[in-house]
Amino acid sequence: MARFGPLLLLVGPVLVLAGVRQPLPVLFMVPVGSGSGGENLTASLFPAVSLALQDLERQTAPLGKYQVQLQLLDSQCDPAKALKALFDALWAGPRYLLMLGGACPSVTSLIARALPALGLLQVSFEAPPPSLSNRKWYQHLFSTAPPVRTVNLATVKLLQRFRWRRVGLLTQDRPGPTEMTRDLTRQLLRADVQLAAAERFSGDACSGLRRLQDEDVRIIVGHFEDGSVTEVFCCAFRLGLFGPRYQWILAAGRPSGWRLGWQPSSCSASSLLTAADGSFRLQVRQLSSTNTPGVSGRTPQEYLKSYLKQLNQEGSEVNPLHAFAYDAVWVAARVLVQVKEAAKIRRKFSSLRNVSVSEEEEGKMLLEAVKSTQFEGVTGPVSFRNGERMTVIELIQFQGEESRPGSGSGAAPMLSGVLVGEFNTSHQQVRVLNQLLRFKGPGPARDQTLVRQQHRRVGLLLYCVLSAAAAGTIFITLTVLCIIIIGHWRWPRRPGASPQDELLLLGLLLSSGSVLFSGLDRTSLPGPTLEMFCSVHLWTLSLGHTVGLAVLLTRTWRVYSVCSVRLKNQNRLQETGRVQLWILLLDLLVLTSWQILDPLRREVLQHQMEDVAADQDVVVRWFSERCSSANMELWLTAVCGYKAPLLGLGCFLAWNIRTADAAAPAVSGQLLALSMFSLTGFSASTAAGALLTSSDPAAQFCLCSILILSCNLFILMGLFAPQVLCLLSSSSEELQRVEELQRVEELQRVEEMQADAAEEAGVERLRRRNQDLRSQSAQLDVQIETITMELSAPLQEETGCGTASGTHDAQVCAARPPAENINSPERIRRRLSLQLPILHLSYLPVIGGVCSSSSSLFGEQEVVAPRQQDHFLYS
């Protein structure tokens, strides 16, 4: 019974003063014992409740007219036993409207769901877990301690205050910390804070901390009980998770103090203090910081002094919930008195006599009374919003070391916490006193390695210099174009003049102008304008290159055809102009398809990161902008696919005409070949340079611009400088003299063409004459065959030898052996077969044949002889 002494002191005065004060029966459910050990878990709360009842007795009416009667119920932290004790108390009576207590989340969560059905309202002094935050289910549950989710909300606000966007969680494998971690994870997700890693530990915390270290977590939020603080910071010291690069935030669901070294550890006290130095702790404020008296007439300091005095008398330890239990008794007394007084007023002033308030109406009145409660308690202003206590969450930072009070020199060190800020749940804002903050580094730790974005772009000076060079090249090209046009107009028959000069100069203008539309970024022009410049740059560069390539290729082809093939038909040479048209149409087709199907856009290109020597937590990531499309490689392959073979063909033709004369005094085959080689070389160099310097826009812009302008200037100097010098240095008389010489040359060429035509006519006449002679020769062959047949017939009759069917075939005798006489028929036949062809060839000129000097005419390809004729005519 000695263990329940404090409770008897509470109930004793109630029995004595029952005739003076009206009783207010209230259930008081707490776990009295721990089970097997028999230790009283809530003995340190009874002095606070006793002080609250004593202060209520000293109050004036209407509080002074009522006496709170507490009925103790031992929950034993067992939901089944607690529910049985509650039903027994309700059955035994009297009628209860309100219940105090808590301290066991498992019991509270079960009974809170049954409160509406039982017609009860519970005022707790334990922080409700996140599982009890659903007000539809737990609308009859109120607590003078703020809920755990309020501490998590303060944690999120603190992270946002210091701009920490990446954190890690270390949770002890216990029901309370685990539930806090689940709620914090949801709040971090809503606040858009990245949860890099979440580790749990039950015995050894070093494995979880090691995984956090592997994930490069810098901001560590800890949810664990006070008894594990020593172990956690010992592991943090061994792993090096402390110092200016790391920040610890301990979120405590219950108000308590920090103690290091009170449990055995492998780390020394100084090591633990070094690891914990600079750490933050978020905890609920236990006592109000004001010195003004509250509703009880006591200041918070006076209450604490009285509580500690009574606690020392009983020999119990301080319970961190004592102040919330004190305010909970005041909330219960005030709302019950308010409901009783309202019922009295209603019965007194009602139109109907002796009208009583129903239990349902009494429960609603009690619920509204709790919601509207507002007074100054020892824990601060007591009020509720959506069933949650409005209070202040303290932000404490460890900045030193102190010994436990009442201990000797060998006492365990405690963290000397400094209040550096607070989180007010009413307006949900964090207020930080920057002048009190102290960090190991120059400022707060970074949540991760700081990545500084650096823009690689073309400098203004470089762009101005190359743009000026491009403008100068354009001016030179326009000047040359004007001179060429004037020269064509004044001297249309000027030597070296070509109708393709203007087209080539136009291509040089386009390619030089493309330099002006590159090298810009978003710092110079807005986005839509830059995208338009991307297309303009592509079109001007591609069309300029295509026009120049087409003109040089056709001119090289023309010179190669004239010098190598020796064609005299000028119509075939004029057909080479169609090649330019087809090349331009092909280029326009590709560019138009590219622009319609996959237009160019500004793209941000990320490059590799570089370390900063001055700060190991800072790296530089370079990025640049470029014009690109979804299928950039495919389109570039298509463009290079038809231009590369043309450049190769141009180089082949240029190599063959490198020593030829271009039939123009001002332009030689060597200069034309060098121009073609320079266009190919500069084109390949520009493509390779753009690919190799894609990560550096300044180098890419500088290299490509210099190569493009150099190519254009080389072509201008090689092809047009001699013409311009010829026009500027020659007088009109000299040009007229040159024109007269050209006319003479043209007349000579006309005469040569006429002579060639006459020669071709003579050859044609000889061919027709040859055909006539061949027909006459065929007739003579027939006559000779006839004569031969006639001569050989008598001989066959005399000798009996047969004659072969062919004219020149040998005669065969089948009857007798050859005779010795040389005048025998066989010998005569053989002589005739050999002599007749000889006579035919000898007398051929006599009978109108062709002489031996003209026998070469029979070797022409146009003379086609039948296989039946004698072969000696064509030998």
Secondary structure, 3 states (H helix, E strand, C coil): CHHHHHHHHHHHHHHHCCCCCEEEEEEEEECCECCCCCCECCHHHHHHHHHHHHHHHCCCCCHHHEEEEEEEEECCCCHHHHHHHHHHHHHHCCCCCEEEECCCHHHHHHHHHHHHHHCCEEEECCCCCHHHCCCCCCCCEEECCCCHHHHHHHHHHHHHHCCCCEEEEEEECCHHHHHHHHHHHHHHHHCCCEEEEEEEECCCCHHHHHHHHHCCCCEEEEECCHHHHHHHHHHHHHHCCCCCCCEEEEECCCCCCCECCCCCCCCCHHHHHHHHCCCEEEEECCCCCCCCCCCCCCCHHHHHHHHHHHHHHHCCCCCCCHHHHHHHHHHHHHHHHHHHHHHHHHHHHCCCCCCCCCHHHHHHHHHHHHHCCEEEECCEEEEEECCEECCEEEEEEEEEEEECCCCCCCCCEEEEEEEEEEEECCCCEEEECHHHCCCCCCCCCCCCCEEEEEECCCCHHHHHHHHHHHHHHHHHHHHHHHHHHHHHHHCCCCCCCCCCHHHHHHHHHHHHHHHHHCCCCCCCCCHHHHHHHHHHHHHHHHHHHHHHHHHHHHHHHHHHHHHHHCCCCHHHHHCCHHHHHHHHHHHHHHHHHHHHHCCCEEEEEEEEEEEECCEEEEEEEEEEEEEECCCHHHHHHHHHHHHHHHHHHHHHHHHHCCCCCCCCCCCCHHHHHHHHHHHHHHHHHHHHHHHHCCCCHHHHHHHHHHHHHHHHHHHHHHHHHHHHHHHHHCCHHHHHHHHHHHHHHHHHHHHHHHHHHHHHHHHHHHHHHHHHHHHHHHHHHHHHHHHHHHHHHHHHHHHCCECCCCCCCCCECCCCCCCCCCCCHHHHHHHHHHHHHHHHHHCCCCCCCCCHHHHHHHHCCCCCCCCCCCHHHHC
